């Protein structure tokens, strides 16, 4: 099979798999959460642009820091998509020239297409701010978009260079031993300098700067594609990079839906040992097991923490929103956290030695509900404290408190036992 045909076949297979995961992701509760979250963000954005209190912000230099930070976050999104598989190091070995010339070329083209969409989204999000700061900022906006896309292309080419046995650019080899230094230089420092120039220079200077930048980028892209054919692929690194990129995609899908057949891994977080020892001291075996798995799981705990942080941010920015909207966001955050904890029970029960333990199912379920209860108390406390700090409205605090208690009791008495019973079938 030709290398180009192999890439497109894998691309179609991955799209079908992604479509299946998207059907799991865009379920009812995720759509509701997405609508409420977008509404809250739009309200906060409009308040930032229109309220008199924000006028002092536009007269300061902090807007430059915020814009640059926002665009730097956008540059981190989008990886090199290769679709390599572990068996390729055996079946494709010796065909490196064709793989680099055709397969990786299509890989880079597809990756920059996806990355360009993300860069356009991030630049579009700050267009109202740029138009407010600059009376005629179309050239500056276009320059930011062009620079973001072109620089992301260079980052993808650097990622491709790491898949070769011989590095073309010596600076990559120098920083290869220190990934932190490489990340700070190529992903933070250099783009920050260019973005700062685009924001502070005059329109004529920005035009000259972007013209020179595009010439340099086009030259490097030409040299990169011309010399890439003279190197071989390091298949161990190439397959590892593909598997890591695939796992990042699966982690995104697993944010609001349980992804079947996803590999699980654990990681000891030593900074949690102090709290973990006090949670599991003199506790039943199943309760100790659940807390240990939650503290060391590489997927469930990060997802739960992200949901809590997102919920706190949305609740905090909805200062002028109705009280019922804040209460609904808080209740929805509690529900989503509970939903993300359910795989902790199912994954634990899949272990043969867990089923062989002399512990009844009711005791296992009771221990799991205890974990849920404490997590809910923590989430509710954080949300109420956020409301108290940001708004200080006693009425809003009481409404949120009552609703969170009702939702917590309803989840523990009906929803969680129902889902546990459903998972056992």
C-alpha positions as CSV (number, residue, x, y, z in Angstrom):
1,X,0.0,0.0,0.0
2,X,1.2,3.5,-0.9
3,X,2.2,5.7,2.0
4,X,-0.3,8.4,1.1
5,X,-3.1,5.9,0.9
6,X,-2.1,4.4,4.2
7,X,-2.3,7.8,5.9
8,X,-5.7,8.7,4.5
9,X,-7.1,5.2,5.4
10,X,-5.9,5.7,9.0
11,X,-7.3,9.2,8.9
12,X,-10.8,7.9,7.9
13,X,-10.6,5.2,10.6
14,X,-9.8,7.8,13.2
15,X,-12.6,10.1,12.1
16,X,-15.1,7.3,12.4
17,X,-13.8,6.5,15.9
18,X,-13.9,10.2,16.8
19,X,-17.5,10.5,15.6
20,X,-18.4,7.6,17.9
21,X,-16.7,9.3,20.9
22,X,-18.4,12.7,20.0
23,X,-21.8,11.0,20.2
24,X,-20.8,10.0,23.7
25,X,-19.4,13.4,24.5
26,X,-22.3,15.5,23.3
27,X,-24.9,14.0,25.6
28,X,-27.7,15.9,27.3
29,X,-25.9,17.1,30.4
30,X,-22.8,18.2,28.4
31,X,-24.9,20.3,26.0
32,X,-26.6,21.9,29.0
33,X,-23.3,22.6,30.7
34,X,-21.9,24.0,27.4
35,X,-24.8,26.4,26.9
36,X,-24.7,27.7,30.4
37,X,-20.9,28.0,30.4
38,X,-20.9,29.9,27.0
39,X,-23.6,32.2,28.3
40,X,-21.7,33.0,31.4
41,X,-18.5,33.7,29.5
42,X,-20.4,36.0,27.0
43,X,-22.0,37.9,29.9
44,X,-18.6,38.4,31.6
45,X,-17.0,39.4,28.4
46,X,-19.7,42.0,27.6
47,X,-19.4,43.4,31.2
48,X,-15.6,43.7,30.8
49,X,-16.0,45.7,27.6
50,X,-18.9,47.9,28.6
51,X,-18.8,48.7,32.3
52,X,-17.2,52.0,33.4
53,X,-15.0,50.2,35.9
54,X,-13.1,48.6,33.1
55,X,-12.0,51.9,31.6
56,X,-8.9,52.0,33.8
57,X,-7.9,48.6,32.5
58,X,-7.8,49.8,28.9
59,X,-5.5,52.7,29.9
60,X,-3.0,50.3,31.5
61,X,-0.4,48.0,29.9
62,X,-2.0,44.9,31.5
63,X,-4.1,44.3,28.4
64,X,-0.9,43.4,26.4
65,X,0.1,40.8,29.0
66,X,-3.4,39.3,28.9
67,X,-3.5,39.2,25.0
68,X,-0.1,37.7,24.7
69,X,-0.8,35.1,27.4
70,X,-4.1,34.2,25.7
71,X,-2.4,33.7,22.3
72,X,0.4,31.7,23.8
73,X,-2.2,29.3,25.2
74,X,-3.6,29.0,21.7
75,X,-0.1,28.1,20.3
76,X,0.1,25.2,22.7
77,X,-3.0,23.6,21.2
78,X,-2.6,21.3,18.3
79,X,-0.1,18.4,18.0
80,X,1.6,16.6,15.1
81,X,-0.9,14.0,13.9
82,X,0.9,11.0,12.5
83,X,-1.4,8.0,13.3
84,X,1.7,5.8,13.7
85,X,1.1,2.4,15.3
86,X,3.5,0.2,17.3
87,X,3.7,-2.4,14.5
88,X,4.9,0.3,12.0
89,X,8.5,0.0,13.3
90,X,8.4,-3.6,11.9
91,X,6.3,-3.4,8.8
92,X,7.3,0.1,7.6
93,X,11.0,-0.3,8.5
94,X,13.2,0.3,5.4
95,X,10.6,2.5,3.7
96,X,11.6,5.7,5.5
97,X,12.1,7.8,2.3
98,X,8.5,7.3,1.1
99,X,7.1,7.7,4.6
100,X,8.8,11.0,5.1
101,X,8.1,12.3,1.6
102,X,4.4,11.4,1.4
103,X,3.1,10.2,4.7
104,X,4.6,12.8,7.0
105,X,3.9,15.6,4.4
106,X,0.2,14.8,4.6
107,X,0.6,14.5,8.4
108,X,2.0,18.1,8.6
109,X,-0.6,19.5,6.3
110,X,-3.5,18.0,8.3
111,X,-1.9,19.1,11.6
112,X,-1.5,22.7,10.5
113,X,-5.1,22.7,9.1
114,X,-6.5,21.7,12.5
115,X,-4.1,24.0,14.3
116,X,-5.1,26.9,12.1
117,X,-8.7,26.5,13.1
118,X,-7.7,26.8,16.8
119,X,-5.5,29.8,16.1
120,X,-8.4,31.5,14.3
121,X,-10.6,30.8,17.3
122,X,-8.2,32.3,19.8
123,X,-7.5,35.4,17.7
124,X,-11.2,35.9,17.0
125,X,-12.0,35.8,20.8
126,X,-9.9,38.9,21.4
127,X,-11.0,40.9,18.3
128,X,-13.4,43.0,20.4
129,X,-10.6,44.0,22.7
130,X,-8.3,44.9,19.8
131,X,-10.9,47.0,18.1
132,X,-11.5,48.8,21.4
133,X,-7.9,49.5,21.9
134,X,-7.1,50.4,18.3
135,X,-9.4,52.5,16.2
136,X,-8.3,50.8,13.0
137,X,-6.8,47.5,14.0
138,X,-7.5,45.3,11.0
139,X,-3.8,45.1,10.0
140,X,-2.8,44.3,13.5
141,X,-5.5,41.6,13.8
142,X,-4.5,40.0,10.5
143,X,-0.8,40.1,11.5
144,X,-1.6,38.3,14.8
145,X,-3.5,35.6,12.9
146,X,-0.8,35.1,10.3
147,X,1.9,35.0,12.8
148,X,0.0,32.5,15.0
149,X,-0.6,30.2,12.1
150,X,2.9,30.5,10.7
151,X,4.6,30.0,14.0
152,X,2.5,27.0,14.8
153,X,3.7,25.6,11.5
154,X,7.3,26.0,12.6
155,X,6.5,24.3,15.9
156,X,4.9,21.3,14.0
157,X,8.0,21.1,11.8
158,X,10.2,21.0,15.0
159,X,8.0,18.2,16.3
160,X,8.5,16.3,13.0
161,X,12.3,16.9,13.3
162,X,12.3,15.0,16.6
163,X,11.1,11.9,14.8
164,X,14.3,11.6,12.8
165,X,17.4,9.8,13.8
166,X,19.6,12.8,12.9
167,X,18.6,16.3,13.9
168,X,18.9,18.9,11.1
169,X,18.8,22.0,13.4
170,X,21.6,22.0,15.9
171,X,19.6,24.1,18.3
172,X,17.1,21.4,18.6
173,X,19.9,18.9,19.6
174,X,21.2,21.4,22.2
175,X,17.8,21.8,23.9
176,X,16.8,18.1,23.5
177,X,18.5,17.3,26.8
178,X,16.5,19.9,28.5
179,X,12.9,19.9,27.4
180,X,12.0,22.7,29.9
181,X,14.5,25.1,28.3
182,X,13.3,24.1,24.8
183,X,9.7,24.8,25.8
184,X,10.5,28.2,27.4
185,X,12.5,29.3,24.4
186,X,10.5,28.2,21.4
187,X,7.0,28.1,23.0
188,X,7.0,31.1,25.3
189,X,10.0,33.5,24.9
190,X,10.3,33.9,21.1
191,X,6.5,34.1,20.3
192,X,6.1,36.5,23.2
193,X,8.7,38.9,21.7
194,X,7.1,38.8,18.3
195,X,3.6,39.3,19.6
196,X,4.8,42.2,21.7
197,X,6.3,43.8,18.6
198,X,3.0,43.4,16.7
199,X,1.1,45.1,19.5
200,X,3.4,48.1,20.2
201,X,4.8,48.9,16.7
202,X,3.1,51.3,14.2
203,X,1.2,49.9,11.3
204,X,4.0,50.5,8.9
205,X,6.5,48.8,11.1
206,X,4.1,45.9,11.6
207,X,3.8,45.5,7.9
208,X,7.6,45.4,7.4
209,X,8.0,43.0,10.3
210,X,5.4,40.6,9.0
211,X,6.8,40.7,5.5
212,X,10.2,39.8,6.7
213,X,8.7,37.1,9.0
214,X,6.8,35.5,6.1
215,X,10.0,35.4,3.9
216,X,11.9,33.7,6.7
217,X,9.1,31.2,7.3
218,X,8.7,30.3,3.6
219,X,12.4,29.8,3.3
220,X,12.6,27.6,6.3
221,X,9.6,25.6,5.1
222,X,11.2,25.0,1.7
223,X,14.6,24.0,3.2
224,X,12.8,21.8,5.7
225,X,10.9,19.8,3.1
226,X,13.9,19.6,0.8
227,X,16.3,18.2,3.4
228,X,13.9,16.0,5.3
229,X,14.2,13.2,2.7
230,X,17.9,12.6,3.7
231,X,17.1,11.3,7.2
232,X,15.7,8.1,8.6
233,X,12.8,7.8,11.1
234,X,13.4,6.9,14.7
235,X,10.5,4.5,15.0
236,X,10.6,4.2,18.7
237,X,10.1,7.9,19.2
238,X,7.7,8.2,16.3
239,X,5.3,5.5,17.7
240,X,5.6,6.9,21.2
241,X,4.7,10.4,20.0
242,X,1.7,9.0,18.1
243,X,0.4,7.1,21.2
244,X,0.8,10.2,23.4
245,X,-1.1,12.3,21.0
246,X,-3.9,9.8,20.8
247,X,-4.1,9.6,24.6
248,X,-4.4,13.4,24.8
249,X,-7.4,13.2,22.4
250,X,-9.0,10.4,24.5
251,X,-8.5,12.5,27.6
252,X,-10.5,15.3,26.0
253,X,-13.3,13.0,25.1
254,X,-13.2,11.5,28.6
255,X,-13.9,14.9,30.1
256,X,-17.7,14.3,30.1
257,X,-18.1,10.8,28.9
258,X,-16.6,7.4,29.8
259,X,-14.4,6.2,26.9
260,X,-14.5,2.4,26.6
261,X,-11.3,0.3,26.4
262,X,-9.1,3.3,27.3
263,X,-5.7,2.3,28.9
264,X,-5.4,3.2,32.6
265,X,-2.3,4.3,34.4
266,X,-1.5,5.5,37.9
267,X,1.0,8.0,39.2
268,X,2.0,8.5,42.8
269,X,1.6,12.1,43.8
270,X,3.8,12.5,46.8
271,X,2.3,15.9,47.7
272,X,-1.0,14.1,48.4
273,X,0.5,11.5,50.7
274,X,-0.1,13.7,53.8
275,X,-3.8,14.0,53.1
276,X,-4.1,10.5,51.9
277,X,-2.7,9.0,55.0
278,X,-5.2,10.8,57.1
279,X,-8.1,9.8,54.9
280,X,-7.4,6.1,54.9
281,X,-6.1,5.7,58.5
282,X,-8.1,3.1,60.4
283,X,-10.6,2.9,57.6
284,X,-12.2,-0.1,55.9
285,X,-10.2,-1.8,53.1
286,X,-12.5,-0.7,50.2
287,X,-12.6,2.9,51.4
288,X,-8.8,2.9,51.5
289,X,-8.7,1.4,48.1
290,X,-11.0,4.0,46.6
291,X,-9.2,7.0,48.1
292,X,-5.8,5.6,46.9
293,X,-7.0,5.0,43.4
294,X,-8.5,8.4,43.2
295,X,-5.4,10.1,44.5
296,X,-3.1,8.3,42.0
297,X,-5.3,8.0,38.9
298,X,-3.9,10.0,36.0
299,X,-7.4,10.6,34.4
300,X,-10.2,10.8,37.0
301,X,-8.5,13.2,39.4
302,X,-7.3,15.7,36.8
303,X,-10.8,15.7,35.2
304,X,-12.5,16.3,38.5
305,X,-10.1,19.1,39.4
306,X,-10.7,20.8,36.0
307,X,-14.4,20.6,36.4
308,X,-14.2,22.2,39.9
309,X,-11.9,25.0,38.7
310,X,-14.2,25.7,35.7
311,X,-17.2,25.7,37.9
312,X,-15.6,28.2,40.3
313,X,-14.5,30.5,37.5
314,X,-18.0,30.5,36.0
315,X,-19.7,31.1,39.3
316,X,-17.2,33.9,40.1
317,X,-17.7,35.8,36.8
318,X,-21.5,35.7,37.0
319,X,-21.7,38.6,39.4
320,X,-24.4,40.4,37.6
321,X,-26.3,37.3,36.5
322,X,-29.6,36.2,38.2
323,X,-29.2,34.2,41.4
324,X,-31.0,31.2,39.8
325,X,-28.4,31.0,37.0
326,X,-25.5,30.9,39.6
327,X,-27.3,28.2,41.5
328,X,-27.9,26.1,38.4
329,X,-24.2,26.4,37.4
330,X,-23.2,25.2,40.9
331,X,-25.6,22.3,40.9
332,X,-24.5,21.3,37.4
333,X,-20.8,21.4,38.5
334,X,-21.7,19.0,41.4
335,X,-23.5,16.7,39.1
336,X,-20.6,16.5,36.6
337,X,-18.1,15.9,39.3
338,X,-20.2,13.0,40.5
339,X,-20.5,11.7,37.0
340,X,-16.7,11.7,36.5
341,X,-16.2,9.7,39.7
342,X,-18.4,6.8,38.5
343,X,-15.5,5.1,36.5
344,X,-13.6,4.8,39.8
345,X,-16.2,2.2,41.0
346,X,-16.4,0.4,37.7
347,X,-12.7,0.2,37.1
348,X,-12.1,-1.1,40.6
349,X,-14.7,-3.8,40.2
350,X,-13.1,-5.0,37.0
351,X,-10.1,-6.3,38.9
352,X,-10.4,-10.0,39.7
353,X,-8.7,-9.7,43.1
354,X,-11.2,-7.0,44.1
355,X,-14.1,-9.3,43.4
356,X,-12.4,-12.1,45.4
357,X,-12.1,-10.0,48.5
358,X,-14.4,-11.1,51.4
359,X,-16.5,-7.9,51.2
360,X,-20.1,-7.7,50.3
361,X,-21.4,-5.6,47.5
362,X,-23.3,-3.4,49.8
363,X,-20.1,-2.6,51.7
364,X,-18.3,-1.8,48.5
365,X,-21.2,0.5,47.5
366,X,-21.2,2.2,50.9
367,X,-17.5,2.9,50.8
368,X,-17.8,4.4,47.3
369,X,-20.7,6.6,48.4
370,X,-18.6,7.9,51.3
371,X,-16.0,9.0,48.8
372,X,-18.7,10.8,46.8
373,X,-20.0,12.4,49.9
374,X,-16.7,13.9,51.0
375,X,-15.9,15.1,47.5
376,X,-19.3,16.7,47.3
377,X,-18.8,18.5,50.5
378,X,-15.4,19.9,49.2
379,X,-17.0,21.0,45.9
380,X,-20.0,22.7,47.6
381,X,-17.7,24.5,50.1
382,X,-15.5,25.8,47.3
383,X,-18.4,27.0,45.3
384,X,-20.1,28.8,48.3
385,X,-16.8,30.4,49.2
386,X,-16.4,31.6,45.6
387,X,-19.8,33.2,45.7
388,X,-19.2,34.8,49.1
389,X,-15.9,36.3,47.9
390,X,-17.0,37.6,44.5
391,X,-20.6,38.8,45.2
392,X,-21.1,38.8,48.9
393,X,-24.9,38.4,48.4
394,X,-26.4,36.6,51.4
395,X,-29.5,35.7,49.3
396,X,-27.4,34.1,46.6
397,X,-25.3,32.2,49.1
398,X,-28.4,30.8,50.8
399,X,-29.9,29.8,47.5
400,X,-26.8,28.1,46.3
401,X,-26.3,26.3,49.7
402,X,-29.9,24.9,49.7
403,X,-29.7,23.8,46.1
404,X,-26.3,22.1,46.5
405,X,-27.6,20.2,49.5
406,X,-30.7,19.0,47.7
407,X,-28.6,18.0,44.6
408,X,-26.1,16.2,46.8
409,X,-28.7,14.2,48.7
410,X,-30.6,13.3,45.5
411,X,-27.4,12.1,43.8
412,X,-26.3,9.9,46.8
413,X,-29.8,8.5,47.4
414,X,-31.0,7.8,43.8
415,X,-28.6,8.6,41.0
416,X,-25.4,6.9,42.3
417,X,-27.1,3.7,43.4
418,X,-28.9,3.6,40.1
419,X,-25.7,4.0,38.1
420,X,-23.9,1.4,40.2
421,X,-26.7,-1.1,39.6
422,X,-26.6,-0.3,35.9
423,X,-22.8,-0.9,35.7
424,X,-23.2,-4.3,37.4
425,X,-25.5,-5.6,34.6
